Amino acid sequence: MSTEVRVPTLGESVTEATVATWFKKPGDAVQADEMLCELETDKVTVEVPAPAAGTLGDIVANEGDTVGVDALLATIEEGEGAKPAKSDKKDAPKDEPKSEAPASGGGDSVDIMVPALGESVSEATVSTWFKKVGDTVAADEMLCELETDKVSVEVPAPSAGTITEILADEGETVAAGAKLGVISASGDAPAPAQKSEAPKSDEAKSSSGKDVEDAPSAKKMMAEAGLKSDDVKGTGRDGRVMKEDVQAAISASKSAASSPAPASAPRAPVSADDEAREERVKMTRLRQTIARRLKEAQNTAAMLTTYNEVDMTEVMALRNEYKDLFFKKHGIKLGFMSFFVKACAHALKEVPEVNAEIDGTDVIYKNYVHMGVAVGTPTGLVVPVVRDADQMSFHGIEAKINELGKRARDGKLSMAEMQGGSFTISNGGVYGSLMSSPILNPPQSGILGMHKIQDRPMVVNGEITIRPMMYLALSYDHRIVDGKGAVTFLVRVKEALEDPRRLLMDL
């Protein structure tokens, strides 16, 4: 009996991909969920895992072929002894399926490997080891924590035993699928020669990159641009150069040619006494990514901010009237975020360009609202996404925001939960901010900044009265959003919050 290996779902509006690399060949033994091949789309690379254990049979789509969603890539024959495809019978060694356990470092040893890190994420930093060499561990017990650009990934023990080797120390950068350490059921440590030589050979192999085949589309693009593989930093598996790497290198060379980057200013000298009382700490990968993306947003978008203020009297009165009943029925507190999410979703339908993005010379209008909600965590700001927020109820929005916020603070968010947002809300008011200009979250074209609610004297119907007021700030990409559209959006949000009944009447 054979199992089919098919192209997985590639993402919204992505219908085809190119087969970049096969990690196995016909006749090779594979384990369930072991990576078989890598597909390349316009945006990301997608790894295809084995749907079942067995022996790889026919490969239908070769490297460089373009395949559609759900297309047949290969077959897996049941059992280790299944015969390889006839066409590759001569090439496959007879006893190759016997070496099916690549994760084993010895008779009773199991390798601790870097798990899959998510689409387009090729490396991580070892943040913390919870165990040390010689410690006894149970199966699925957490061994260490890895930190990527966006999320933290916990690595569980693949089996019970004793840790005999740790190959990647805290602070080291490791690639997806790299070896982190070894667990032995007997607790016997491997020979010293194996411990010192294995990492060196792995490092030499990955650093040289001589035996790593670049993606076909990347080769073509490099040839057209007159670039060599050494001129491009690869972010694929084992340093493989991907299509987006070549695009980044071309963009970097163009920007460097047009305006040379200013040299970073050296740090001003400090006295020896002051220096002794300073502490130098390396930026986390998350903080480096935040800094890079914010600077890219300023350099790329024609960013402009427009302001307004909203009288929160009616929203606060409605919330106070129904918060106890809301909690009793839904088991969750009624906050202000659900009102703002609803108001923004309502306004985005009237001003769709704020919910759009620029792709080259095209504008992509999104007929959905995936609302990003900025959340502050101990390690930095992250933006989980509430998908299809325009179709959700108030309690559904509050429940989802609470769930994502807790997972963000615990470092448990997945990459999928932070991708695909079409608009973002940032609430600086919870920290006491009275006014700010938020920076866009690329490739989105708009972000709304909420601020502190403060009692201020206002003129209402010709009389001065005290009202709870909040400043709103909309930062937008002026390349796609005109001033009229931005102001209209803010006014619609203001109207919906000052008279929440408009949301029920779709006005």
Secondary structure, 3 states (H helix, E strand, C coil): CEEEEECCCCCCCCCEEEEEEECCCCCCEECCCCEEEEEECCCCEEEEECCCCEEEEEECCCCCCEEECCCEEEEEECCCCCCCCHHHCCCCCCCHHHHCCCCCCCCCEEEEECCCCCCCCCEEEEEEECCCCCCEECCCCEEEEEECCCCEEEEECCCCEEEEEECCCCCCEEECCCEEEEEECCCCCCCHHHHHHHHHHHHHHHHHCCCCCCCHHHHHHHHHHCCCHHHCCCCCHHHCCCHHHHHHHHHHHHHHHHCCCCCCCCCCCCCHHHHHCCCCCCCCHHHHHHHHHHHHHHHHCCEEEEEEEEECHHHHHHHHHHHHHHHHHHCCCCCCHHHHHHHHHHHHHHCHHHHCEEECCEEECCCCCCEEECEEECCEEECCEECCHHHCCHHHHHHHHHHHHHHHHCCCCCCHHHCCCCEEEEEHHHHCCCCCCCCCCCCCCEEEEECCCEEEEEEECCEEEEEEEEEEEEEEECCCCCHHHHHHHHHHHHHHHHCCHHHHHCC
